[in-house]
Amino acid sequence: MSSVLCAVRFGLVHGSGPSQRKLIISPSTIDFHMIDIIGLVEPRQVILVSVSAVMEVMGKKARKDNLITVDWHMPCSYKPFLYAISIGKLEFSHQMILKSGVFCVNFMAASSEAEIIKCGTVSGQVKDKFKETGLAKGYCEKIDCARVADPIGFLECELIDSIDSGDHTIFVGKVVNYHLAKKEKRLFHLDGRHFTTTEEY
Ligand SMILES: Cc1cc2nc3c(=O)[nH]c(=O)nc-3n(C[C@H](O)[C@H](O)[C@H](O)COP(=O)(O)O)c2cc1C
């Protein structure tokens, strides 16, 4: 289900989950009501969530710094300031967040569209997405987590709740540090492979 949802999110061919399956969606395998619903709830601002954890991949334990493209996210409380992200249960980042208990929300400029798409179409289980995209790596101050070095801004989050949400989990993070570095146009996901941006910022 998750890979179907991701395919709906990003077009017709998109790998998802640990095995990074390539999925070709044909009319017979897709619920077209789902496409209507996705079209209804988007456009949504696309962000990169960074995650760091010691993970076992192919029998070897190593610290991984990963990036996942996310358009299902929102602020959800003022006091304390909480931020929620919805992550597919099959995503590598899902395992990583459960392991580390932290994540960082990186607000990205529209000019990073290619990097954002890359982070949403390959799995951190098989690729180092910082290297793949060339995005410079920075480190959070208040949590043990990598982040994008030069985003528009970021939120450092400590996981305080995980809410089961069908094929996704809503991770609720308490924001323990944040920074707004600049004002630039953001990227919004329309549907499939279509994106748009804001007129100003
Ligand atoms: C534009 C776009 C938006 C996405 N939004 C989400 C999202 O909100 N939640 C999610 O779990 N996956 C989302 N995805 C899919 C993941 O980014 C994608 O499956 C990624 O490869 C998972 O990486 P990982 O295996 O390293 O965790 C999105 C992908 C794209 C291209």
The ligand as a Gaussian input file, in Angstrom:
#p B3LYP/6-31G(d) Opt

LIG

0 1
 C        7.117000      15.080000      -3.683000
 C        7.199000      13.906000      -2.755000
 C        6.537000      13.941000      -1.546000
 C        6.611000      12.870000      -0.660000
 N        5.972000      12.936000       0.553000
 C        6.089000      11.912000       1.431000
 C        5.486000      11.982000       2.719000
 O        4.835000      12.980000       3.086000
 N        5.627000      10.916000       3.564000
 C        6.334000       9.794000       3.208000
 O        6.441000       8.861000       4.010000
 N        6.916000       9.695000       1.981000
 C        6.829000      10.724000       1.103000
 N        7.417000      10.642000      -0.121000
 C        8.108000       9.392000      -0.480000
 C        9.504000       9.268000       0.156000
 O       10.199000      10.507000       0.115000
 C       10.318000       8.214000      -0.634000
 O        9.653000       6.980000      -0.619000
 C       11.761000       8.081000      -0.153000
 O       12.500000       7.429000      -1.157000
 C       11.894000       7.312000       1.149000
 O       13.247000       7.366000       1.522000
 P       13.874000       6.412000       2.652000
 O       13.644000       4.982000       2.192000
 O       15.339000       6.760000       2.646000
 O       13.206000       6.681000       3.930000
 C        7.364000      11.711000      -1.014000
 C        8.048000      11.676000      -2.230000
 C        7.960000      12.762000      -3.084000
 C        8.726000      12.716000      -4.387000

